[in-house]
Amino acid sequence: MTALSSHGLQRATYDGLADPEPQSSGDTRRRSLHGPLSSVHGSIGKVDELDSSNPLRITIPAQHRGYVMHQAIRTGHVAVITGGASGIGRSAATRFAAAGMRIVLADVDEGGLAAVAEELRATGADVVTLRTDVSNVTQVAAMADAACEFGPVSILMNNAGREGGGGILAGETVWDATLATNLLGPVYGVQQFLPTMLAADWPCAIINTGSKQGITLPPGDTAYNVSKAGLNAFTASLAHDLLPTDGRVTAHLLIPGFTFTGFTTRRGIEAKPDGAWTADQVADFMLERMDAGDFYILCPDNETNRDLDIRRMQWTAADIAENRPALSRWNPAYADAFAAYMRGEG
Ligand SMILES: NC(=O)c1ccc[n+]([C@@H]2O[C@H](COP(=O)([O-])OP(=O)(O)OC[C@H]3O[C@@H](n4cnc5c(N)ncnc54)[C@H](O)[C@@H]3O)[C@@H](O)[C@H]2O)c1
């Protein structure tokens, strides 16, 4: 299926997501924010209700469902993707481009950026590549300037990430780089783009790529876990602060499962493990769940389904309620109890 974009290029559209025509894109100037979001948008009203059939799931009010994400993914508008040179970012960029969006790809990997840009341009997409280290606020600000020059930004995907590989005593180099990339990178991204999104009159979405490790905190990769736990907290707070926009600007926490990407190949694994999803599967799932209005986009993979994830997360959350030791899931004294719980006996 093809559609004519705002700038006259023939390109593929992503079925069911692309707008037939470019939407309002009046004032695209960069803004800076002064004061809290509530001062911009007034008081926060009551929005959500608990879905009684599943206490973990918040139901988005009917008037917001289906509207928000369809509208943010739109022909002629700009999608900014950090970590866009590889893996999940590359797959997401491919899909946003197929929806007729202009693409800003940011990454530290210039060779990867050039390769992905070439792929996208071959499909007729308008693409800008920016060598950007997301841990550097000056570079993130320059990325925001360039993106807003390119067109009306309606998608920001803070996706760049690095594996920490570091425990408690890993040293400041590992900790600084991991927190700066995985946590401060998205913070800088939001701070640089959000004022412009708030001042705009078109729907916008911010997607931060988190991790299940930021929720369940498996021992050993502590720097990474801490960075993703912080990102979880930041993104949840962002989503709440955006409630006064009545769904015009939304935030989403993408939580991939085991995914075959640069993360995997850097460990020397060249072929996709059976248990892993592809990055394309993650990107497709993300779009489907954004369309459904989800904040927590909890991806399964070929070895972990949603029910398994939810049980693991409920066990972790219950450590507090049950006054168990920290990370009891991995505490030998709780091995039998955890195994029984996972068998449905707990
Ligand atoms: N692959 C998985 O199993 C998995 C699971 C959960 C979460 N994630 C998250 O998914 C996101 C994307 O990773 P991926 O799996 O596609 O891996 P990937 O290695 O294929 O892609 C990550 C990209 O981020 C870029 N990057 C790293 N540091 C950067 C920096 N400081 N500034 C700009 N770009 C930088 C890399 O160059 C790379 O292109 C990451 O945030 C990662 O933590 C991945």
The ligand as an ORCA input file, in Angstrom:
! r2SCAN-3c Opt
* xyz 0 1
  N      18.019     -6.610     23.211
  C      17.377     -6.904     24.341
  O      17.176     -8.093     24.701
  C      16.829     -5.782     25.185
  C      16.016     -6.115     26.283
  C      15.500     -5.095     27.067
  C      15.794     -3.778     26.771
  N      16.576     -3.472     25.699
  C      16.829     -2.049     25.431
  O      16.533     -1.779     24.069
  C      17.221     -0.582     23.681
  C      17.788     -0.777     22.296
  O      18.809     -1.744     22.349
  P      18.935     -2.930     21.288
  O      18.620     -4.189     22.007
  O      18.226     -2.594     20.048
  O      20.528     -2.956     21.095
  P      21.443     -2.383     19.923
  O      22.830     -2.481     20.443
  O      21.133     -3.094     18.657
  O      21.008     -0.859     19.811
  C      21.385      0.097     20.763
  C      21.908      1.334     20.025
  O      22.176      2.349     20.997
  C      23.339      3.021     20.563
  N      23.961      3.738     21.674
  C      24.607      3.207     22.758
  N      25.037      4.194     23.539
  C      24.656      5.366     22.958
  C      24.810      6.738     23.303
  N      25.469      7.106     24.431
  N      24.279      7.660     22.497
  C      23.623      7.309     21.360
  N      23.465      6.036     20.975
  C      23.967      5.079     21.772
  C      24.231      1.918     20.014
  O      25.258      2.435     19.176
  C      23.226      1.063     19.279
  O      23.108      1.446     17.930
  C      18.253     -0.321     24.770
  O      17.819      0.771     25.568
  C      18.258     -1.589     25.602
  O      18.601     -1.358     26.939
  C      17.102     -4.444     24.899
*
